Each structure stands twice: as structure tokens, then as C-alpha cells.
Amino acid sequence: QSCKGSDCDCIFVASNVVDRNRRADFNILPQRALSRFQFLEAVVRISIRRFLNTGGPTRDLPPSLYRHAISSMLQISNLGADLVKLRDDLHEELFTENCDKMFAEYEEILRPIFNHFKSDKNNNVVKIKKHKKKTLSYSGWIQLLKAGQVIDEDFTVQSAGHAFALARELRTDEISNTRHMELSWSEFLVAIAAVVKLMALAEGEETASIALADLLDDFLTTHMQEAFDSLGKSGKTAEGEYVQLQGLLARLYAELNTKSSTGHGKVSLRMFHQCFERPSTKLELSKCRLSQAEVAVVCST
């Protein structure tokens, strides 16, 4: 009775308030949500309300009472203990030689995927400074998982958010830039492992008992390969365009080799020119951002 639901509402509002004169210093502070330091303030306020509700001012109480109140609050709520254990278990299973070898084996597809979805076009975040994007935002992360056919009825967007949070390192600066809401390359790899871990836990104890390296192998082969293949379809990045160009050249080579009189991989110069001068071929090359001048150089070489 000492801490009602309406009290929690008031505490949320009070913790969210920032001096109007100082708000300009906090570039990305949420207006209707709590940042980490505001959340901690709310926890302290609730602790005081719940365990030190004397009916009068509490500012003059001994510090030991405040410590006891906060300790009691964390003890009865068990706040975050399950997530701490999950992160510890994930790190213990992930940071092994077998998992390291697995990521190294699939780096050829993971790098292009990361580079594509970290681009500004795929990141709906506040731009504080103009700089080359080196990190992956939450929106880019969700788009990546959707491209890999990961998100469905069983593994929801909320589950993807849990994996994102498990992978992020702690950042002290949460008010001047968005770095604490983004994934670096190493954090991205941990996030993938977190997805695999959460999916395994959801499927049951039998799946969760399988070695993480083996689960990673299956996940990377299916879902990340699907995301990688989507880059060739979009053609929006250098990596995607390269994949698209590879496919085009392979098709043209097969076509020319079939039409060749020898059929032994040798194509005449005339057939080569005719193929690359076709409007359909020029159109496909343009989708890979090859200009007419570059195409002409290829045909004249």
C-alpha cells in the first residue's frame, strides 16, 4: 500500500524531467522514455517510496537507510538477474576456438551483410555528426534479420531486440550520440550468437544442449546465406552490386560458351562484342553501376 501504481506513474514522469535550459546539451535524450541514468533514478525513487515512506520528507534520513532501501528493492524484484545470467552463459559458450573458427569461415558473407545494413540508407537514427558509418543501428539490425528470414511468429521483433541488447557493450555516454544504440562489427557477431542462443532456448532443452558452434553453423548456412543472397537482388551497395555482377557475367559466359562452335570455353571477339552491345546486357550492367564508357572499355579490351 505504500507504493501504488499511480505512484509509479508519477515517478516515471519525475525521472523523465530535464531542466529546459540543459535539454540542448542532451542531443538524443528520449522525451517520453527513460535513458539509463533516468531509469536508475526511477529505481531509487521507487525504493524510497516503497521502503522509506515515512509520510514526511526523507532527505534528512541517514545514508544507510537509503542503501538498505535500494538493496531491498533489488532483492525482491530480482531486477535484471535473468539477463545477467543469460549474458554470462552466452559469453562462456561463444568465446571459444570452435565458434571463432565458425565466424572466420563465414566472414566472406558476414562482412558484406554488415556493410550493407550499417549504411545510412538502412539506419533510421539521429545524425549528430556527418561521418562514415561504422556501426549497425537497431533498425538496420531488424532489416537484416528480416532479409535472412529470421523473424517469424516464434522469433519476434521483441526477441531480436533482446539479442541486440545482449550484444551491446556498456557505454557511459548515452546523451550526446547514438553509439550506445548501435553495434560494432564485434558486437554484431555477438548479436548473431545471441539470436542463435535465444532460438535454441525457445525450442527446448534438447536443442539448447547442442554446442553453440554447431548451432551457429546451421544458422549461418541458412539465414545469413539468405540475407547475403538478398544483397544481389537489391544491388544497393558495392557488395550487392558485386554479387549481382558476378551472376550476370556467369550467365553471359554460359550463354556465349553454348553458342560457341568449339564449346570448350573459347569465345570469339565478335560474339563477345555482340553480347555486350545488346540493350538488355547494357541495362543489367547499368544496374551494377557500370557506365556506358566503362562498358565500352570492356568491349574494346
N, C-alpha and C positions, 0 to 999 in steps of 0.2 A: 504493500500500500504506500510505501514511502517513495516509490518511483513508478509513476503511471505512464501509460502510453502517450498522453498529452505532454508529459514532462520530456520525453524523448524527442518529440517534435520540436519543442522549444529549444532543447539543447542542440539539435541539428541546425536550427536557424542561427542560434548564437555562435556556434562554432564556424559557421559559414561566413559570418560578417567580417568584412575587411574595411579598415579605415578608407574612406573615399579618397583622401589625399595620397594614400600609398598604393591604391589599386593599379596605378600606372606602372609601378615597379614590378608588378606581378603579371607578366605578359600572358601567361596561359592558365591562370588560376580559374578553375571552373566556377561559374556563377551560381549554379544550383546543384552542386555536388561538393564532396569534401576531398581535398587533397590529403596527402599522408599526414602532414602536421596538423591539419584541421581535424582529421579523424582521431588522432591521438588526443587532441584537446577534448573532443566529444567523449572519448573513453574516460578521461579524467573527470569531466563534468558529471557523467553518469555515475561514476564510482562515488563521488562526493554526495550526489543526490541519494544514492541507494544506501550508503553506509554511514554517512555523516549528516543525516537530515535531522538537525537539532531544532529546527524551527526558527533559527536566527542566523546571523552572519557566521560564516565558517572561516573567514580569513585570518582570524587570530588563534586558530587551533594549532597545537604542536605539529611539526612536520611528520613525526612518527605516525600520527593518526591518518595523514594523507597517504603515506606509504602503505599502511595496513589496509586502507580502503581500496586502493588500486590493486594491491595483491589479492585481496578477497574477490574483487570483481573479475580479475583474470582467472582466478581459481574456479569460480562457479560457472563462468562462461566457457572456459577451456578455449579461449579465443585464438584461432589460427593453429592450434596444436596439430590437427589432422593434416593441414597443408605443409607444415614444417616437416612432419614425418614423411609425407609423400615426396617432398623435395629431397630429403636426405636419402631415401630409398632409391630415388631416380639417379642421383649422383653416384651412389655406390655401384649401381648396375651399369651406368653409362660410361664412367671414366675408366674403361678397361681397354686392353690392347685389341680385343676382338671387335669392339664397337668402333674403335679408331680405324681399324683396317676396313671396316664396312663403309664408313663415311669416305675414306680415301678412295675406295673402289668406285663409288658413285659420284665423286666430285665433278666429273665431266658433265653430269646433268644437273647437279645441285647448284653449281656456280651460275650457269645461265638462268636457272629458275630464280635464284636470289636476286641477280642483277636486274632481271625483268620486273619483278614485283616490287623492288625497292625504288623504282623510278618514280619521279614526281607525278606522272600520269596515274599511277596506281596507289598513291598515298594521299589520302584526304586529311592532311594535317595542317596546322598553322605554320606558316613560313616566317620564322623570326628573322633569319638572315639568308641571303642567297648563297648557297653553297652546293657543291656536288653531293648528291645524296649517297650516303654510305650505309644507311640503316633502313630497316623494313618496318613500316608502321603497322598498326593493328588492322587498318582497312586493307593494306596490301597483303597482310597475312591471311585474312579471311578470303580474299580473292584467290590467293594461291591455293588454299585448301579446297575451294570450290572448283578450281581448274583441275585439281587432282582427284575430283570425285570423292573427297574425304567426308565432307559434311552431308549428313543424311538424318533420318529420324532417330538413329541410335547415337551418332556423334554429332551433336548440335553445335550451333554457333557459340552457345554458352560454354560447352566443353572445349571448343577451340580457344576461347578466352582464358580458360583455366590453364591450358597448355602454354599460352602466351605469357601468362603471369609467372608460371613456374620457371620459365626460361630466363626471365629478365634478371639482370644483376641489380643490386640496390644502388640507387643514385641519390646523392644528397641534394642536388639542385633539381627541384620539381616546380619551380616557379618562373624561370627565365627562358627555358627552352623545352622542346618535346623529347629530348633524348631518353628520358626515363620511360617514355611510352613507345619506344622503338627497339628493334632487335638488331644487333650487330651480326656479322657472319657467324661467330662462335655461338652467340645466343640463339641464332636461327637453327643451328644444328641441335642444340639442347631442346629447342621447342619441338622439333621433329620427333626427338626421342620421347618427349613428354606426351605428344599425341599418341605414339605407339603404346606407351605405358598406360595411359588412360583408357585407350581402346581395349587393351588386354584385360585391365581390371573390370571393365564393363561386361566383357564376355564371360568372365567367371574365373574361378581359381585354377582350373586346368590350363587355360591359355596364359594366365598371369604367371604361371610357374615356368613357362618356356623362357629360355635365355633371351635377353633383350637383343643381342646381336642377331639372333635368328629371326626375331620379330621385325627388326629393322630391315633385314634383307628382304623379307616378303613385302613390307610396306613400301620400300624404295623401288622395288621392282614393279609394283603395280601402280600405286597412287602417284609417286613422284615421276615415274615414267609417263603417266597420263598428263601431268602438269607440263612436263618437258615437251611432249608432243603438241600440246596446245600452243606453244610458242611458235611453232612452224605455221600453224593456222592463222595466228594473229598478224605476224610479220611486223610487230610494232617496235621491236628492239633489234639491236645488232645481232644478238644471239638468235632471236626468232627469224630474222631475215637470212642469217647464215644457214639455219636449218632448212628454210624454205628454198634457198638457192641450191643447196645440196640435193634436195629432192628433184628440183627442176632439171638440173644437169644430169642426174642419174636417168631420168625419163628420156631426155633428149639423146643421151648416149645409147640407151637401149633401142630407141626408135631408129637412129642412124645405123646402128650395127645390124639391125634387122633388114634395112633397105640396102645395105652394102652388098656388093656382089660377092665379096670374099667371106663375109660373116665371121671373120677372125679378129675383130676389134679394130680394123683399119677403115677409116672413113676418108673419102676423097675431099679435097678442099672445096670443090663446087657444092657438094652435098652439105658441107659444114656451113658455107655461106647462105645457101638457100634456107636451111633450117633456122638460122639466127636472124634472117631478114623477114621471116614471117611475122605478120602483125600480132598473132596470138603469142608467139615467143617473146616479142618485144614487150607486150603487155605484162606478161609474167615476170620478165626481168625488171620492169619498172616497179613492180610491187616489192621487189627486193632492193629498191632504191638504186638501181643501176641506170644511169642516164643514157641517152641515145649516143652521146660521144663515147662513153665507156663501152657500150655495146659495139660501136664501130671499131674501137681499138681491138676488142676481142675478135671480131670478124676479119680484121686485116692482119692479125698476127699469124 
